[in-house]
Amino acid sequence: MHIRIRSSKTRRAATAIGAAVAVSMLVAWSSPSALAATAAGSPARATTLASTAPGVTPTQIKVGAISTLTGAIASDFDGFAPGMQAYFSLVNSKGGINGRKITLAYNLDDASNPTTFTQLAHTLIQQDHVFAVGTSTYWFTPNLFVQTKTPTYGYNVSGNWAGPNNLYAAGGSTQDYQTGAPPVAYLIKQTKSKSVAIVSYGSAVTSSYNACHADARNLAAAGINVSYVDLDAGLGGNFTPAVQHMQQANVDFVLSCMQGSDNITLARAIQQYGLKVHQLWFDGYDTSLLNQYSSLMQGVYININGNVPFTAVKAFKGKYPGEAQYLQTMQKYAPKFLYSQEALQGWQSGALLVAGIKAAGANLTQVNVIAQTNKLTNFSSGGIATVTNWSLAHTVNGFPGCSAFVQVKGTQFVPAVAKAPHVFVCFPQKVNLKNPQLVNAPAGTPGA
């Protein structure tokens, strides 16, 4: 499927994804094997079900997307749309959904500009009349999507998806930064670290600042030695002064909430000054980055939250068939983004949209897709992520809260921290951060 990209002089495109699931399919969707069944789709009907919904014709369902593809904080957002499109291509190769092909008609670029994002949102909804919209950007603004009740899906890095019942961030729409400290504290304990440094961008980059600000406060309040904090680092900045302060504070553990490219710059300064530290990054789980900077990334831990690590398929053969299906499909349709975490977010969003359309059946409307999605209680995208309860996930974080870690060894991100062959460590709602204890993963969790 060709993805049309418009230049910044006209309109830039976005990833669009709608989502839902039939009540009768809830149990089936929690198992990895269900992914193949849904991707296969139901046989095309001789007479296509009628619909007057935006973006729906007798032969296709048109969706659109807005991603940050260029500009100061483009990072790896370009993987989102190819991941979503790969899922659509898999579905379409099996006949589509009730005789219709699902089409990513627009993949446009907001160029790291919040005003451009808003303009593109109006274009997709009011001019292109897409059925659903997906986004992968720091600049997501929910206003128009909520006003028009457009099913909206994507990668939540802006922290403003929670609440409205038509916004579906992969893994859940809430982003409670107060719950982020337990996996960090657990890794600090496992590495026997004694002095912690925390670095993030300033408050203008909301997700970075809020995550590290909450962790710094909560870890310190629990009695963990947070000896250096910089919550106002600049994009593309010079981190040599920060590393000098870390050296003076005898830091042996560094938590970074910055994007991958700046983590590399920080790691280079750490290496130049000879610091022997454990590094935990929240961004940088990208093979292209590792291939280029493997010498700087050795030993680095990355918290990939609720997704199954790509290398778990090879490390634990047969244990994660849903992730194996993802890798096989990406290798066929978008090999450049095979190991992109953002592509995995796009795949999850695509899976949710397809499930919703199938659940809607003859009543293919945006309202019904939203209603059916919000009945899903244990959606795991066919076994590639921890389960999401969409009857609650618009407003409440799910517990137990589970995270997966990988560690760089050679040229691979290897599953780490969890006890093999499991890849997730899970925590209750209340945790003693000085001595965090694990709980069992919820039912339906891949590998559980």
C-alpha positions as CSV (number, residue, x, y, z in Angstrom):
1,M,0.0,0.0,0.0
2,H,1.4,3.4,-1.0
3,I,1.5,6.0,1.7
4,R,1.1,9.5,0.2
5,I,3.3,12.1,1.8
6,R,2.6,15.8,1.2
7,S,5.2,18.4,1.5
8,S,5.2,21.1,4.2
9,K,4.2,23.6,1.6
10,T,0.9,21.9,1.2
11,R,-0.3,19.5,3.9
12,R,1.7,17.1,5.9
13,A,0.3,13.8,6.8
14,A,-0.7,11.9,9.9
15,T,-1.3,8.4,11.0
16,A,-4.9,7.6,11.6
17,I,-6.2,4.7,13.5
18,G,-9.6,3.8,14.9
19,A,-10.2,1.0,17.3
20,A,-12.7,-1.4,18.8
21,V,-13.5,-5.0,19.7
22,A,-16.6,-7.1,19.9
23,V,-17.8,-8.4,23.3
24,S,-17.9,-11.9,21.9
25,M,-14.2,-11.6,20.9
26,L,-12.8,-10.2,24.2
27,V,-11.4,-13.5,25.5
28,A,-10.0,-14.5,22.1
29,W,-8.3,-11.2,21.7
30,S,-6.3,-11.7,24.9
31,S,-4.4,-14.6,23.3
32,P,-1.5,-14.2,20.8
33,S,-3.1,-16.6,18.4
34,A,-6.0,-14.1,17.9
35,L,-3.8,-11.7,16.1
36,A,-3.5,-14.0,13.1
37,A,-7.2,-14.6,13.1
38,T,-8.0,-10.9,13.1
39,A,-5.4,-10.1,10.6
40,A,-6.9,-12.7,8.3
41,G,-10.3,-11.0,8.7
42,S,-13.6,-12.4,8.0
43,P,-14.3,-13.5,4.4
44,A,-15.2,-10.7,2.1
45,R,-19.0,-10.6,1.7
46,A,-20.7,-10.6,-1.7
47,T,-22.5,-7.4,-0.7
48,T,-20.5,-4.9,1.2
49,L,-22.2,-3.6,4.3
50,A,-23.5,0.0,3.8
51,S,-22.1,2.9,5.8
52,T,-22.4,6.7,5.6
53,A,-19.5,7.3,8.0
54,P,-16.7,9.7,6.9
55,G,-14.0,8.0,4.9
56,V,-16.0,4.9,4.2
57,T,-16.8,3.7,0.7
58,P,-18.0,0.3,-0.6
59,T,-14.4,-0.7,-1.1
60,Q,-12.3,1.1,1.4
61,I,-12.0,2.7,4.9
62,K,-9.8,5.8,4.7
63,V,-7.7,6.9,7.7
64,G,-5.1,9.6,8.1
65,A,-2.2,10.4,10.4
66,I,-0.1,13.3,11.8
67,S,3.5,12.5,12.9
68,T,6.6,14.5,13.7
69,L,8.8,13.4,10.8
70,T,11.2,16.4,10.7
71,G,12.4,19.2,12.9
72,A,14.1,19.6,16.3
73,I,12.4,16.7,18.0
74,A,11.6,14.3,15.2
75,S,13.4,11.5,17.0
76,D,12.0,8.2,15.8
77,F,8.4,9.2,15.2
78,D,8.7,8.2,11.5
79,G,8.3,4.5,12.5
80,F,4.7,4.9,13.7
81,A,2.9,5.1,10.3
82,P,4.8,2.2,8.7
83,G,4.0,0.0,11.7
84,M,0.3,0.8,11.4
85,Q,0.4,0.4,7.7
86,A,2.1,-3.0,8.0
87,Y,-0.9,-4.2,10.1
88,F,-3.3,-2.8,7.5
89,S,-1.4,-4.5,4.7
90,L,-1.6,-7.8,6.5
91,V,-5.3,-7.4,6.9
92,N,-5.8,-6.3,3.3
93,S,-3.7,-9.3,2.0
94,K,-6.4,-11.6,3.6
95,G,-9.3,-9.8,2.0
96,G,-9.8,-6.8,4.1
97,I,-12.8,-6.3,6.4
98,N,-16.2,-7.2,5.1
99,G,-15.1,-6.5,1.5
100,R,-13.3,-3.2,2.3
101,K,-9.6,-2.5,2.3
102,I,-8.3,-0.3,5.1
103,T,-6.2,2.5,3.7
104,L,-3.7,4.8,5.3
105,A,-4.4,7.6,2.8
106,Y,-2.3,10.4,4.4
107,N,0.9,10.3,6.5
108,L,1.7,14.0,7.1
109,D,4.4,15.8,8.9
110,D,3.9,18.5,11.6
111,A,7.6,19.4,11.4
112,S,7.9,19.7,15.2
113,N,5.5,22.7,15.0
114,P,2.3,22.7,17.2
115,T,0.5,25.2,15.0
116,T,1.1,23.0,12.0
117,F,-0.2,20.0,13.9
118,T,-3.5,21.9,14.6
119,Q,-3.8,22.9,10.9
120,L,-3.3,19.3,9.8
121,A,-5.9,18.1,12.2
122,H,-8.5,20.4,10.7
123,T,-7.4,19.3,7.2
124,L,-7.8,15.6,7.9
125,I,-11.1,15.8,9.6
126,Q,-12.9,18.6,7.8
127,Q,-11.4,18.4,4.3
128,D,-10.2,14.9,3.8
129,H,-13.0,13.4,5.9
130,V,-11.1,10.5,7.3
131,F,-12.7,7.8,9.4
132,A,-10.1,7.9,12.1
133,V,-6.8,9.7,12.9
134,G,-3.6,8.4,14.5
135,T,-0.7,10.6,15.8
136,S,2.9,10.2,16.9
137,T,4.1,13.6,18.0
138,Y,4.9,15.7,21.1
139,W,2.4,18.3,19.8
140,F,-0.9,16.3,20.0
141,T,-3.8,18.7,20.9
142,P,-7.0,16.8,21.6
143,N,-9.5,19.6,21.1
144,L,-10.8,19.0,17.6
145,F,-10.7,15.2,17.9
146,V,-12.8,15.4,21.0
147,Q,-15.3,17.9,19.6
148,T,-15.9,15.9,16.4
149,K,-15.9,12.5,18.2
150,T,-13.3,11.2,15.7
151,P,-11.7,7.9,16.8
152,T,-8.1,8.9,17.5
153,Y,-5.2,6.6,18.2
154,G,-1.4,6.9,18.7
155,Y,1.7,7.3,20.8
156,N,1.1,9.2,24.0
157,V,4.2,11.3,24.6
158,S,2.3,14.6,25.2
159,G,0.5,13.5,28.4
160,N,-2.9,14.9,27.4
161,W,-4.8,11.8,26.1
162,A,-6.6,11.0,29.3
163,G,-10.4,11.5,29.8
164,P,-12.3,11.5,26.4
165,N,-13.6,8.1,25.4
166,N,-12.6,8.5,21.8
167,L,-8.8,8.9,22.4
168,Y,-6.8,5.6,22.4
169,A,-3.1,5.9,23.2
170,A,-1.4,2.5,22.7
171,G,-1.3,0.8,26.1
172,G,-3.8,3.2,27.8
173,S,-4.6,6.9,27.6
174,T,-3.6,7.8,31.1
175,Q,-0.1,8.9,31.9
176,D,0.3,9.1,35.7
177,Y,3.9,10.1,36.2
178,Q,3.6,9.3,39.9
179,T,3.5,5.6,39.1
180,G,6.8,5.7,37.1
181,A,9.2,5.4,40.0
182,P,8.8,1.7,40.9
183,P,10.6,0.2,37.9
184,V,13.3,2.8,38.2
185,A,13.7,2.0,42.0
186,Y,13.7,-1.7,41.2
187,L,16.6,-1.3,38.8
188,I,18.5,0.9,41.2
189,K,18.1,-1.9,43.8
190,Q,19.1,-4.7,41.3
191,T,22.2,-2.8,40.2
192,K,23.1,-1.9,43.8
193,S,23.5,1.7,42.9
194,K,24.2,4.3,45.6
195,S,24.1,7.7,43.9
196,V,21.5,8.7,41.3
197,A,21.6,11.4,38.7
198,I,18.4,12.4,36.8
199,V,18.3,14.4,33.5
200,S,15.4,15.7,31.5
201,Y,14.4,18.6,29.2
202,G,12.6,21.6,30.6
203,S,8.9,21.9,31.2
204,A,8.3,22.9,27.5
205,V,8.8,19.2,26.6
206,T,6.1,18.0,28.9
207,S,6.5,14.2,28.8
208,S,10.3,14.4,29.4
209,Y,10.0,16.9,32.3
210,N,7.0,15.4,34.0
211,A,8.4,11.9,34.0
212,C,11.8,12.8,35.4
213,H,10.5,15.5,37.8
214,A,8.1,13.0,39.4
215,D,10.8,10.3,39.6
216,A,13.3,12.7,41.2
217,R,10.8,13.8,43.8
218,N,9.5,10.3,44.6
219,L,12.9,8.6,44.7
220,A,14.3,11.3,47.0
221,A,11.3,11.2,49.3
222,A,11.8,7.5,49.7
223,G,15.3,8.0,50.9
224,I,17.2,7.1,47.7
225,N,20.2,9.2,47.2
226,V,19.4,11.5,44.3
227,S,22.6,13.4,44.2
228,Y,22.3,15.3,40.9
229,V,19.3,16.6,39.1
230,D,19.0,18.6,35.8
231,L,15.4,19.1,34.7
232,D,16.1,21.8,32.2
233,A,18.5,20.3,29.7
234,G,18.4,21.7,26.2
235,L,17.6,19.8,23.1
236,G,20.8,19.0,21.3
237,G,22.7,20.4,24.3
238,N,26.2,20.1,25.7
239,F,26.2,17.6,28.6
240,T,29.8,17.9,29.6
241,P,29.1,20.2,32.5
242,A,26.4,17.8,33.8
243,V,28.8,14.9,33.6
244,Q,31.4,16.9,35.5
245,H,28.8,17.5,38.3
246,M,28.0,13.7,38.3
247,Q,31.6,12.9,38.7
248,Q,31.9,15.2,41.7
249,A,28.8,13.6,43.2
250,N,30.1,10.0,42.8
251,V,27.1,9.2,40.6
252,D,26.8,5.5,39.7
253,F,23.3,5.5,38.2
254,V,22.0,7.9,35.5
255,L,18.3,8.2,34.6
256,S,17.6,10.1,31.3
257,C,14.2,11.2,30.1
258,M,15.7,12.7,26.9
259,Q,15.4,11.5,23.3
260,G,17.8,9.0,21.9
261,S,20.1,11.4,20.1
262,D,20.7,13.4,23.3
263,N,21.2,10.2,25.3
264,I,24.0,9.4,22.9
265,T,25.6,12.8,23.5
266,L,25.3,12.3,27.2
267,A,26.8,8.7,27.0
268,R,29.7,10.1,25.0
269,A,30.5,12.6,27.7
270,I,30.2,9.9,30.3
271,Q,32.6,7.7,28.4
272,Q,35.1,10.6,27.9
273,Y,35.2,11.3,31.6
274,G,35.5,7.6,32.5
275,L,32.4,7.4,34.7
276,K,31.5,3.9,35.7
277,V,27.7,4.2,35.8
278,H,24.6,2.3,35.1
279,Q,22.4,4.2,32.6
280,L,18.6,3.9,32.2
281,W,17.1,5.6,29.2
282,F,13.4,6.1,28.5
283,D,14.2,6.5,24.7
284,G,16.7,4.9,22.4
285,Y,15.2,1.5,21.8
286,D,16.1,1.6,18.1
287,T,18.3,-0.7,16.2
288,S,19.5,1.9,13.8
289,L,20.7,4.0,16.7
290,L,22.4,1.0,18.2
291,N,24.1,0.0,14.9
292,Q,25.6,3.5,14.7
293,Y,26.5,4.0,18.4
294,S,27.0,0.5,19.9
295,S,30.2,1.5,21.6
296,L,28.5,4.2,23.5
297,M,25.4,2.1,24.4
298,Q,27.1,-1.0,25.9
299,G,25.3,-1.9,29.1
300,V,22.6,0.7,28.8
301,Y,19.2,-0.3,30.1
302,I,16.0,1.0,28.4
303,N,12.6,0.8,30.0
304,I,10.2,-0.1,27.1
305,N,7.2,-0.1,29.4
306,G,4.5,-2.6,28.4
307,N,5.9,-4.0,25.1
308,V,7.4,-7.4,24.6
309,P,11.1,-6.9,23.6
310,F,11.8,-7.8,20.0
311,T,14.6,-10.1,20.9
312,A,12.4,-12.1,23.2
313,V,11.2,-14.0,20.2
314,K,14.6,-15.5,19.6
315,A,15.7,-15.6,23.2
316,F,12.6,-17.5,24.3
317,K,11.4,-19.5,21.3
318,G,7.7,-20.2,21.0
319,K,6.9,-18.1,24.1
320,Y,5.8,-14.9,22.3
321,P,4.0,-15.8,19.0
322,G,2.3,-12.4,18.8
323,E,5.6,-10.7,18.7
324,A,6.8,-13.2,16.1
325,Q,3.8,-12.3,13.9
326,Y,4.7,-8.7,14.2
327,L,8.3,-9.2,13.2
328,Q,7.4,-11.4,10.2
329,T,4.9,-8.9,8.9
330,M,7.2,-5.9,9.4
331,Q,10.0,-7.8,7.6
332,K,7.7,-8.1,4.6
333,Y,6.1,-4.7,4.5
334,A,8.4,-2.2,6.3
335,P,11.8,-3.8,7.0
336,K,13.5,-0.5,7.6
337,F,11.4,-0.1,10.8
338,L,11.5,-3.7,11.9
339,Y,12.9,-3.0,15.3
340,S,11.3,0.5,15.9
341,Q,9.5,0.9,19.1
342,E,7.4,3.6,17.5
343,A,6.4,1.1,14.7
344,L,5.2,-1.2,17.4
345,Q,3.0,1.6,18.7
346,G,1.6,2.0,15.2
347,W,1.0,-1.7,14.9
348,Q,-0.9,-1.7,18.3
349,S,-3.0,1.2,17.1
350,G,-3.8,-0.6,13.8
351,A,-4.8,-3.8,15.6
352,L,-7.2,-1.8,17.7
353,L,-8.7,-0.1,14.8
354,V,-9.2,-3.3,12.8
355,A,-10.8,-5.0,15.9
356,G,-13.2,-2.1,16.3
357,I,-14.3,-2.1,12.6
358,K,-14.9,-5.8,12.8
359,A,-16.9,-5.4,16.0
360,A,-19.0,-2.6,14.5
361,G,-20.2,-5.0,11.8
362,A,-23.2,-3.6,9.9
363,N,-23.3,-0.6,12.1
364,L,-20.0,0.9,10.9
365,T,-20.0,4.3,12.4
366,Q,-17.5,6.2,14.4
367,V,-19.8,6.3,17.4
368,N,-20.2,2.5,17.4
369,V,-16.4,1.8,16.9
370,I,-15.8,3.9,20.0
371,A,-18.5,2.2,21.9
372,Q,-17.2,-1.3,21.0
373,T,-13.6,-0.4,21.9
374,N,-14.6,0.7,25.3
375,K,-16.0,-2.8,26.1
376,L,-12.6,-4.4,25.7
377,T,-11.1,-5.4,29.0
378,N,-7.9,-7.3,28.2
379,F,-6.6,-6.1,24.8
380,S,-2.9,-7.1,24.2
381,S,-2.7,-6.4,20.5
382,G,-2.6,-10.1,19.9
383,G,0.2,-10.8,22.4
384,I,2.7,-8.0,21.9
385,A,2.0,-5.9,25.0
386,T,0.6,-6.0,28.5
387,V,-3.2,-6.0,28.6
388,T,-5.2,-2.8,28.5
389,N,-8.7,-2.6,30.0
390,W,-10.4,0.0,27.8
391,S,-13.4,0.2,30.0
392,L,-11.1,2.0,32.5
393,A,-8.0,3.0,30.6
394,H,-9.2,6.5,29.6
395,T,-9.1,7.7,33.1
396,V,-7.3,5.1,35.3
397,N,-3.9,3.4,35.2
398,G,-4.1,-0.3,35.3
399,F,-2.6,-2.3,38.1
400,P,-0.5,-4.3,38.5
401,G,1.6,-1.9,36.5
402,C,4.1,-3.8,34.3
403,S,7.4,-2.8,32.6
404,A,9.8,-4.6,30.4
405,F,13.5,-3.7,30.3
406,V,16.2,-4.4,27.7
407,Q,19.9,-4.0,28.1
408,V,22.4,-3.4,25.3
409,K,24.9,-6.3,24.8
410,G,27.0,-6.2,21.7
411,T,24.6,-5.3,18.9
412,Q,21.4,-6.4,20.5
413,F,18.8,-5.2,23.0
414,V,18.6,-8.3,25.3
415,P,15.6,-8.8,27.7
416,A,16.8,-7.9,31.1
417,V,15.8,-7.5,34.8
418,A,12.7,-9.9,34.6
419,K,13.3,-13.6,35.4
420,A,13.5,-15.5,32.1
421,P,11.5,-16.5,30.2
422,H,9.3,-13.7,31.4
423,V,9.9,-10.2,30.2
424,F,7.8,-8.1,32.5
425,V,8.2,-7.0,36.1
426,C,4.9,-5.9,37.7
427,F,4.2,-3.7,40.7
428,P,1.2,-3.1,42.9
429,Q,-0.4,0.3,43.3
430,K,1.5,1.1,46.5
431,V,5.3,0.4,46.5
432,N,8.0,0.8,49.0
433,L,10.6,2.4,46.7
434,K,13.5,1.6,49.0
435,N,12.6,-2.1,48.7
436,P,10.2,-2.6,45.8
437,Q,8.5,-6.0,45.6
438,L,7.0,-7.6,42.5
439,V,3.6,-9.1,42.0
440,N,2.2,-11.5,39.4
441,A,1.3,-10.2,35.9
442,P,-2.4,-9.8,35.2
443,A,-4.2,-12.5,33.2
444,G,-3.7,-12.3,29.5
445,T,-0.2,-10.8,29.8
446,P,2.1,-12.2,27.1
447,G,4.4,-14.9,28.5
448,A,2.5,-15.1,31.8
